[in-house]
Amino acid sequence: MDACEPSLTAEPSHRQVPAVIGDHLFREMIGWIAMNTSYDLVVTYGDPPTVSFCTVGEIITYEQSELLVDPILLAAFDREKRHIFLTHPWSPLNYFDQSVLLHELIHDVQLQNRDWDCTGAPELEAYRLQDKWLFEHNIMHRFDWAMITRLSRCPDDSEAR
């Protein structure tokens, strides 16, 4: 499979769980999100986002623009296309890698359930849920909570005047 090519070949009207995720892991993640949020997961469960892999140094089409995949980009979620980009190396057997996918699935669920004030607003909740998932799998990750909080803040309209 070429980098950034979807790992699934389904008709657009009926998506299937991407092969890289596997049905078991996908159901586990959706179940976990259901147990840890009050979101409705019907859309994400019945019509999952597509998934593809990218490599560091590659330029991908992301949200109608070009994005350079740099070494710190582990994944990205294209909201309009409902497409998850995972950066190689990624393994379905690695709990941290699984948490990166979980984070992006959370974004899909968040956007199916509510409108957000700005693009970054869902990040804090997604990172908190990812952190909780990692903790439940006995993994302590040092997230930069100050940076995540800044990413999650919406610009203040009064400052823009």
HUHUHU-V200162 format. One record per run of one state. SS is the DSSP state (A for helix, B for strand, O for the rest). FROM is the first residue (numbers start at 1). LEN is the number of residues. If there is no record, write none. Layout:
# HUHUHU-V200162
SS FROM LEN
SS FROM LEN
This chain:
# HUHUHU-V200162
O 1 5
B 6 1
O 7 16
A 23 14
O 37 5
A 42 5
O 47 3
B 50 5
O 55 4
B 59 4
O 63 2
B 65 4
O 69 6
B 75 4
O 79 4
B 83 5
O 88 7
A 95 19
O 114 9
A 123 14
O 137 8
A 145 8
O 153 9
